[in-house]
Amino acid sequence: SLTGTGSGNYTLTIQGPSAATITMKTLIITAVNKTKVYGAILPVLTVAYTGLVNGDAAPSTLPTISTTALASSPVGAYPITASGAVDANYSISYTAGTLTVSKAGLTITAVDKTKIYGAALPALTVTYAGLVNGDLAPTTLPTISTTALASSPVDTYPITVSAAADVNYTINYVSGTLTVNKAPLTITAENKTKAYGEVNPILTYTYSGLVNGELATFTWPNIITTALPNSPVGTYPIIPSAATDPNYTITYVNGSLTVTKAPLTITAKPHTITYNGTAYTGGNGLVLVGLASGESISNLTGTLTYSGTSQGAKNVGSYTIIPGGLNSPNYNINYVGSTLEIKKATLKVIAGDQSVNFGTPAAKILTDATFTFASLLGGDDASSITGSISYSTNYTSLTSTGASGIYIEPIITGLSATNYELIAEKGNITITAPPASPVFQIPNAFTPNSDGHNDVFRIVENGYVKTLTSFR
């Protein structure tokens, strides 16, 4: 061979027989660099030949190509070595290659969550897409956070993932969403009662489901009832409605207003009358306590009746008057009785007038006295009066003719009457002149009769007899 500088400019010609020594050709076997992603299978390892001649494609014994990397080897550079190639025509040398294990792609996605307004935040979680080699998570777990709080209003809030680390992964994050939904809220009308005729009570309600320390909805509910103050006894709905709040789904529960019977006291008025001889019936009217505004006895049904000892009572005394017979679906009626007092009637006991001559003895006035009752009632007659009567008079036998104010008066203390207050009324005594001369009578025959008694003379004047016992 011709070597040296510029040897290429010459053609070497050998003349005549010669001998030559053929030496091995240098063959460089270079391991081809490879790459793979962490967790992927190993790629096919190959080599490149430098120095092959005469159309050789490869040494007669192919090289063995190997690497220290495994499919599970972490990210890094691993040598690829070739060895064991054999060829008689080549002096073989090797150049190592490199297997580069690159990071695998790992996507960490925040899982979407929901919660009810006012509830605690749910546990935030992620999913992994791209883990290989049986890995369950990156070496450094991610931080998962949201801007929502337990008290956050209804809305959507991002769930973000960050700060995960693993040398074998290129990490990508996908945010999630935390949705805060409306909390259930029940507004319940409270049951109420009232008596018939009363004004409606204040209607109230309760909340069930308020959270975050809230006391009421954003807009308070309306609350109404179909009952009016004069609505009859019965049950009426109490209806809440129209509350609003962006953080609650509101449901309503009706209540009941129960109208009960009102207490009504019907009291008989007391009655005081004077004995009139007729049987008592009915009463003296009523006092009603508890009627609803604008109502009167005409709003009651039934027929007013009276009972008790007063009914048919006639004689002086105290009797009961008990009302009844009225009713109403709207009242609990309590009847209260009263008293009938029948007082004694006034009855005059009138002495009869007398007209006498002057000098008439007072005894005759009393003996001849008469009386009448002024006005007995109800068919009563004198038998209604018991007892005896006597008289007094201011008359004397010496009372002058024509004197005024001379009377005879009945003394009624001995009389008794159940139904009458007796009042004595005087009678008048009129005194007239005596006859011109009295009649002198000698009833005796003045014949001695041997009876041992003195004979008597009498003076008779207008039927009155005076005994003459002596002469002067």
C-alpha positions as CSV (number, residue, x, y, z in Angstrom):
1,S,0.0,0.0,0.0
2,L,1.0,3.6,-0.5
3,T,0.7,5.8,2.4
4,G,1.7,9.2,3.2
5,T,0.7,12.7,2.4
6,G,-0.6,13.0,-1.1
7,S,-0.6,9.3,-1.6
8,G,-3.9,9.7,-3.1
9,N,-2.3,11.3,-6.1
10,Y,-0.5,8.2,-7.1
11,T,-1.4,4.9,-8.7
12,L,0.7,2.1,-7.5
13,T,1.5,-0.5,-10.1
14,I,3.2,-3.8,-9.2
15,Q,5.2,-5.4,-11.9
16,G,6.1,-9.0,-11.8
17,P,5.4,-11.5,-9.1
18,S,5.0,-10.2,-5.6
19,A,3.8,-11.2,-2.2
20,A,1.3,-9.3,-0.1
21,T,0.0,-9.5,3.4
22,I,-3.7,-8.8,3.9
23,T,-4.4,-7.3,7.3
24,M,-7.7,-7.1,9.2
25,K,-9.9,-4.2,8.4
26,T,-10.9,-2.1,11.4
27,L,-14.6,-2.4,12.1
28,I,-16.2,-0.1,14.7
29,I,-19.5,-1.3,16.1
30,T,-21.4,1.5,17.7
31,A,-24.5,1.0,19.9
32,V,-27.3,3.3,18.6
33,N,-28.6,5.7,21.2
34,K,-32.2,5.0,22.3
35,T,-34.9,6.7,24.3
36,K,-38.0,5.4,26.1
37,V,-40.6,6.8,28.4
38,Y,-40.5,5.7,32.0
39,G,-42.5,2.6,32.3
40,A,-42.5,1.7,28.6
41,I,-40.9,-1.5,27.4
42,L,-37.3,-1.4,26.3
43,P,-36.9,-0.4,22.7
44,V,-35.1,-2.7,20.3
45,L,-31.4,-2.2,20.7
46,T,-29.4,-1.7,17.5
47,V,-25.9,-1.0,16.4
48,A,-24.3,0.8,13.5
49,Y,-21.2,-0.6,11.7
50,T,-18.4,1.6,10.5
51,G,-15.7,0.0,8.4
52,L,-17.5,-2.8,6.6
53,V,-16.1,-3.4,3.1
54,N,-16.6,-5.7,0.1
55,G,-20.3,-5.4,0.6
56,D,-20.3,-6.9,4.0
57,A,-23.5,-6.1,5.9
58,A,-22.4,-7.3,9.2
59,P,-19.7,-9.3,10.9
60,S,-20.0,-13.0,10.5
61,T,-21.0,-13.3,14.2
62,L,-23.4,-10.6,15.2
63,P,-22.7,-8.6,18.3
64,T,-24.6,-8.9,21.5
65,I,-26.3,-5.7,22.5
66,S,-27.4,-5.0,26.1
67,T,-28.3,-2.3,28.5
68,T,-28.6,-2.0,32.2
69,A,-31.9,-0.4,31.9
70,L,-35.1,-2.3,32.6
71,A,-38.7,-1.4,31.6
72,S,-39.2,-0.1,35.2
73,S,-36.0,1.8,35.4
74,P,-36.4,5.3,36.6
75,V,-35.7,8.4,34.5
76,G,-32.0,8.5,33.7
77,A,-29.3,7.6,31.1
78,Y,-28.3,4.0,30.8
79,P,-25.4,2.5,28.7
80,I,-26.0,0.4,25.7
81,T,-23.1,-1.9,25.1
82,A,-22.2,-4.2,22.2
83,S,-19.9,-7.2,22.4
84,G,-19.2,-10.6,21.1
85,A,-19.1,-9.8,17.4
86,V,-16.6,-12.0,15.4
87,D,-15.3,-11.6,11.9
88,A,-11.8,-12.8,10.6
89,N,-11.5,-9.9,8.3
90,Y,-12.1,-7.2,10.8
91,S,-10.5,-5.9,13.8
92,I,-13.6,-5.0,15.8
93,S,-13.9,-2.2,18.4
94,Y,-17.0,-1.0,20.2
95,T,-18.6,2.3,21.0
96,A,-21.2,2.3,23.7
97,G,-24.5,4.0,23.2
98,T,-27.0,5.5,25.7
99,L,-30.6,4.6,26.6
100,T,-32.3,7.6,27.9
101,V,-35.4,7.0,30.0
102,S,-37.5,10.1,29.9
103,K,-40.4,11.2,32.2
104,A,-43.8,9.7,31.7
105,G,-46.8,12.0,31.4
106,L,-49.0,12.1,34.5
107,T,-52.3,13.9,34.6
108,I,-53.7,14.7,38.1
109,T,-57.4,15.6,37.9
110,A,-59.3,17.1,40.8
111,V,-62.6,15.1,41.2
112,D,-65.7,17.2,41.0
113,K,-67.6,17.5,44.3
114,T,-70.9,18.7,45.6
115,K,-72.1,19.8,49.0
116,I,-75.2,21.3,50.5
117,Y,-75.1,24.9,51.7
118,G,-73.9,25.0,55.2
119,A,-72.5,21.5,55.2
120,A,-68.8,20.8,55.9
121,L,-66.6,20.7,52.9
122,P,-66.3,17.2,51.4
123,A,-63.0,15.4,51.3
124,L,-61.2,16.6,48.1
125,T,-59.8,13.9,46.0
126,V,-57.9,13.4,42.7
127,T,-57.5,10.8,40.0
128,Y,-54.3,9.9,38.3
129,A,-54.0,9.2,34.6
130,G,-50.5,7.9,33.5
131,L,-49.1,6.1,36.4
132,V,-47.0,3.1,35.4
133,N,-45.0,0.3,36.9
134,G,-47.6,-0.3,39.5
135,D,-47.1,3.2,41.0
136,L,-50.2,4.3,43.0
137,A,-49.3,8.0,43.4
138,P,-46.5,10.4,42.8
139,T,-43.8,10.4,45.4
140,T,-45.0,13.7,46.8
141,L,-48.7,13.8,47.0
142,P,-50.5,16.8,45.5
143,T,-52.1,19.6,47.5
144,I,-55.8,19.9,46.8
145,S,-57.7,23.1,47.7
146,T,-60.8,25.1,47.0
147,T,-61.8,28.6,47.6
148,A,-65.2,27.4,49.0
149,L,-65.8,27.4,52.8
150,A,-68.5,25.6,54.7
151,S,-70.4,28.8,54.8
152,S,-70.0,29.7,51.2
153,P,-73.2,30.6,49.4
154,V,-74.7,28.5,46.6
155,D,-72.4,28.7,43.6
156,T,-69.5,26.8,41.9
157,Y,-66.0,27.0,43.2
158,P,-62.7,25.7,41.6
159,I,-60.9,22.7,43.1
160,T,-57.2,23.1,42.3
161,V,-54.3,20.6,42.4
162,S,-50.7,21.5,42.8
163,A,-47.3,20.7,44.4
164,A,-47.2,17.0,43.4
165,A,-43.6,15.8,42.7
166,D,-42.1,12.7,41.1
167,V,-38.8,12.4,39.2
168,N,-40.4,9.9,36.8
169,Y,-43.3,12.0,35.7
170,T,-44.0,15.2,33.9
171,I,-47.1,16.3,35.8
172,N,-50.1,18.1,34.4
173,Y,-53.0,19.3,36.5
174,V,-56.7,19.5,35.7
175,S,-58.9,21.5,38.1
176,G,-62.3,20.3,39.3
177,T,-65.4,22.0,40.5
178,L,-67.1,22.1,43.9
179,T,-70.8,22.8,43.5
180,V,-72.6,24.2,46.5
181,N,-76.3,23.3,46.2
182,K,-79.2,24.8,48.0
183,A,-80.0,23.4,51.5
184,P,-83.5,22.2,52.2
185,L,-85.5,24.5,54.4
186,T,-88.9,23.8,55.8
187,I,-91.1,26.7,57.0
188,T,-93.9,25.5,59.2
189,A,-96.8,27.6,60.3
190,E,-97.4,27.1,64.1
191,N,-100.9,26.0,65.1
192,K,-103.0,28.5,66.9
193,T,-106.3,28.6,68.8
194,K,-108.7,31.4,69.6
195,A,-112.2,31.7,71.0
196,Y,-115.1,32.7,68.7
197,G,-115.3,36.4,68.3
198,E,-111.8,37.1,69.4
199,V,-109.3,38.9,67.1
200,N,-107.0,36.5,65.3
201,P,-103.9,35.7,67.2
202,I,-100.5,36.7,65.8
203,L,-99.5,34.1,63.3
204,T,-96.0,32.7,63.6
205,Y,-93.9,30.1,62.0
206,T,-90.7,28.1,62.6
207,Y,-87.7,27.3,60.4
208,S,-86.2,23.8,60.1
209,G,-83.0,23.6,58.2
210,L,-81.4,27.0,58.7
211,V,-77.6,26.8,58.8
212,N,-74.5,29.0,59.3
213,G,-76.1,30.6,62.3
214,E,-78.8,32.2,60.2
215,L,-82.0,33.2,61.9
216,A,-84.4,33.8,59.0
217,T,-84.6,33.7,55.2
218,F,-83.5,36.6,53.0
219,T,-87.1,37.5,52.4
220,W,-89.5,36.6,55.3
221,P,-92.5,34.5,54.4
222,N,-96.0,35.8,54.2
223,I,-98.4,34.0,56.6
224,I,-102.2,34.2,56.3
225,T,-105.3,32.4,57.4
226,T,-108.8,32.3,56.0
227,A,-110.3,32.8,59.4
228,L,-111.8,36.2,60.4
229,P,-112.7,37.4,63.9
230,N,-116.3,36.4,63.4
231,S,-115.6,33.1,61.7
232,P,-117.7,30.3,63.2
233,V,-116.2,27.5,65.3
234,G,-114.1,25.3,63.1
235,T,-110.6,24.7,61.8
236,Y,-108.9,27.1,59.3
237,P,-105.6,26.7,57.5
238,I,-102.6,28.9,58.3
239,I,-100.6,29.2,55.1
240,P,-97.0,30.4,54.8
241,S,-95.6,31.4,51.4
242,A,-93.4,33.7,49.4
243,A,-90.2,33.4,51.4
244,T,-87.0,33.7,49.3
245,D,-83.4,32.8,49.8
246,P,-80.8,32.0,47.2
247,N,-79.2,29.4,49.5
248,Y,-82.3,27.3,50.3
249,T,-84.9,25.2,48.6
250,I,-88.0,26.1,50.6
251,T,-91.0,23.9,51.3
252,Y,-94.0,24.9,53.4
253,V,-96.1,23.1,56.0
254,N,-99.5,24.7,56.7
255,G,-100.7,25.1,60.3
256,S,-104.2,25.2,61.7
257,L,-106.2,28.0,63.4
258,T,-108.8,26.3,65.6
259,V,-111.7,28.5,66.5
260,T,-113.2,27.2,69.8
261,K,-116.5,28.1,71.4
262,A,-116.5,31.3,73.4
263,P,-117.8,31.3,76.9
264,L,-121.1,33.0,77.2
265,T,-122.8,33.7,80.5
266,I,-126.5,34.3,80.4
267,T,-127.8,35.7,83.7
268,A,-131.4,36.3,84.6
269,K,-132.0,39.8,85.9
270,P,-133.4,39.8,89.4
271,H,-137.0,40.9,89.7
272,T,-138.8,42.4,92.6
273,I,-142.6,42.8,92.4
274,T,-145.4,43.5,94.7
275,Y,-148.0,40.8,95.4
276,N,-150.7,41.1,92.8
277,G,-152.6,37.9,93.3
278,T,-151.6,36.4,89.9
279,A,-149.1,33.6,89.2
280,Y,-145.7,34.7,88.0
281,T,-144.4,33.5,84.6
282,G,-141.3,34.3,82.6
283,G,-138.6,36.6,83.8
284,N,-137.3,40.1,83.9
285,G,-134.8,39.9,81.0
286,L,-131.3,38.8,80.7
287,V,-127.7,40.0,81.0
288,L,-125.4,38.4,78.4
289,V,-121.7,38.5,79.0
290,G,-119.3,37.2,76.3
291,L,-121.1,38.0,73.1
292,A,-118.9,38.7,70.2
293,S,-118.7,42.3,69.0
294,G,-121.8,43.3,67.0
295,E,-123.8,40.2,68.2
296,S,-126.9,40.1,70.3
297,I,-129.3,37.6,71.7
298,S,-130.8,37.4,68.2
299,N,-127.7,35.5,67.1
300,L,-128.6,32.6,69.4
301,T,-131.0,29.9,68.4
302,G,-133.6,28.1,70.4
303,T,-136.4,29.6,72.5
304,L,-135.8,31.4,75.7
305,T,-137.4,29.6,78.6
306,Y,-137.5,30.3,82.3
307,S,-137.7,27.7,85.1
308,G,-137.2,27.6,88.8
309,T,-139.5,28.1,91.7
310,S,-140.5,31.5,90.4
311,Q,-142.7,29.9,87.7
312,G,-146.2,29.9,89.0
313,A,-145.2,31.6,92.2
314,K,-147.9,33.8,93.7
315,N,-147.4,34.4,97.3
316,V,-145.0,36.7,99.0
317,G,-141.5,35.1,99.2
318,S,-138.2,34.5,97.5
319,Y,-138.0,32.3,94.4
320,T,-135.4,31.3,91.8
321,I,-135.5,32.5,88.1
322,I,-133.4,30.2,85.9
323,P,-133.1,31.0,82.2
324,G,-132.5,28.4,79.5
325,G,-133.5,27.1,76.1
326,L,-131.0,29.1,74.0
327,N,-128.1,27.6,72.2
328,S,-125.4,28.3,69.6
329,P,-122.7,26.4,67.8
330,N,-120.3,29.2,68.7
331,Y,-120.8,29.6,72.4
332,N,-120.5,27.5,75.5
333,I,-123.5,28.8,77.3
334,N,-123.5,29.0,81.1
335,Y,-126.9,30.0,82.7
336,V,-126.9,31.8,86.0
337,G,-130.1,32.1,87.9
338,S,-131.4,35.0,89.8
339,T,-134.1,35.8,92.4
340,L,-137.7,36.8,92.2
341,E,-138.8,38.7,95.3
342,I,-142.6,39.0,95.8
343,K,-143.1,41.8,98.3
344,K,-146.3,42.3,100.3
345,A,-149.0,44.5,98.8
346,T,-150.3,47.4,100.9
347,L,-153.8,46.7,102.2
348,K,-155.7,49.4,104.0
349,V,-157.9,48.4,106.9
350,I,-160.4,51.2,107.0
351,A,-162.6,51.9,110.0
352,G,-166.2,52.8,109.1
353,D,-167.3,56.4,109.6
354,Q,-169.8,57.0,112.4
355,S,-172.3,59.7,113.1
356,V,-173.5,60.0,116.7
357,N,-175.4,62.4,118.9
358,F,-173.6,64.5,121.4
359,G,-173.2,62.6,124.6
360,T,-173.1,59.1,123.1
361,P,-171.0,56.9,125.2
362,A,-167.5,56.1,123.8
363,A,-168.1,52.5,124.5
364,K,-170.9,52.5,122.0
365,I,-168.6,54.0,119.5
366,L,-166.2,51.1,119.9
367,T,-168.9,48.5,120.0
368,D,-170.5,49.7,116.8
369,A,-167.2,50.0,115.0
370,T,-166.8,48.3,111.6
371,F,-164.0,48.1,109.0
372,T,-163.5,47.3,105.4
373,F,-160.4,46.2,103.3
374,A,-159.6,48.7,100.6
375,S,-158.6,46.4,97.7
376,L,-158.0,42.7,98.1
377,L,-156.2,41.3,95.0
378,G,-156.5,38.3,92.8
379,G,-159.7,37.0,94.1
380,D,-158.6,37.2,97.7
381,D,-161.4,37.7,100.3
382,A,-161.4,38.6,103.9
383,S,-160.5,35.0,104.8
384,S,-157.0,35.9,103.6
385,I,-156.7,37.9,106.7
386,T,-156.6,36.1,110.0
387,G,-156.7,37.3,113.6
388,S,-158.8,39.9,115.5
389,I,-159.2,43.6,115.3
390,S,-159.9,46.2,118.0
391,Y,-160.3,49.9,117.9
392,S,-159.3,53.1,119.6
393,T,-160.9,56.6,119.5
394,N,-160.2,60.1,120.6
395,Y,-164.0,60.5,121.1
396,T,-165.5,61.0,124.5
397,S,-169.1,61.5,125.5
398,L,-168.3,65.1,126.2
399,T,-166.9,65.8,122.7
400,S,-168.6,68.8,121.4
401,T,-171.0,68.8,118.6
402,G,-169.3,69.5,115.2
403,A,-165.9,68.9,116.6
404,S,-163.4,68.0,113.8
405,G,-160.6,65.5,113.9
406,I,-162.6,63.0,115.8
407,Y,-161.8,59.5,114.7
408,I,-162.1,55.9,115.3
409,E,-158.9,53.9,114.4
410,P,-158.6,50.2,113.9
411,I,-155.9,48.5,115.9
412,I,-154.5,45.8,113.5
413,T,-151.7,44.3,115.6
414,G,-153.9,41.3,116.0
415,L,-154.4,40.7,112.3
416,S,-152.1,38.6,110.1
417,A,-151.9,38.5,106.3
418,T,-149.4,36.5,104.3
419,N,-149.5,38.7,101.2
420,Y,-150.4,42.1,102.6
421,E,-148.8,44.8,104.6
422,L,-151.8,46.1,106.6
423,I,-152.2,49.8,107.2
424,A,-154.8,51.1,109.5
425,E,-156.9,54.0,108.2
426,K,-159.1,56.0,110.6
427,G,-162.8,56.5,110.2
428,N,-164.4,59.8,111.0
429,I,-166.8,60.4,113.8
430,T,-169.4,63.1,113.3
431,I,-171.1,64.5,116.4
432,T,-174.6,65.9,116.0
433,A,-176.9,67.7,118.5
434,P,-178.8,65.5,121.0
435,P,-182.7,65.5,121.1
436,A,-184.4,68.5,122.6
437,S,-185.3,66.6,125.8
438,P,-184.3,63.2,126.9
439,V,-187.1,60.6,127.5
440,F,-187.4,59.7,131.2
441,Q,-188.4,56.1,131.6
442,I,-189.4,54.4,134.7
443,P,-189.3,50.8,133.7
444,N,-190.1,49.6,137.2
445,A,-193.7,49.4,138.6
446,F,-192.4,50.7,142.0
447,T,-194.2,47.8,143.5
448,P,-192.2,46.4,146.4
449,N,-191.0,43.0,145.4
450,S,-189.2,42.0,148.5
451,D,-186.0,41.4,146.5
452,G,-183.8,43.5,148.7
453,H,-182.7,45.7,145.8
454,N,-183.3,49.3,145.3
455,D,-185.4,50.2,142.3
456,V,-183.6,51.9,139.3
457,F,-184.7,54.7,137.1
458,R,-183.3,55.0,133.5
459,I,-183.0,57.9,131.1
460,V,-183.1,56.8,127.5
461,E,-181.7,59.2,124.8
462,N,-181.7,58.1,121.2
463,G,-181.5,54.5,122.1
464,Y,-178.6,55.1,124.6
465,V,-179.5,54.1,128.2
466,K,-178.2,55.9,131.2
467,T,-178.9,54.6,134.7
468,L,-180.2,57.1,137.2
469,T,-179.0,56.1,140.6
470,S,-179.6,59.2,142.6
471,F,-181.4,62.5,142.6
472,R,-180.1,65.8,143.8
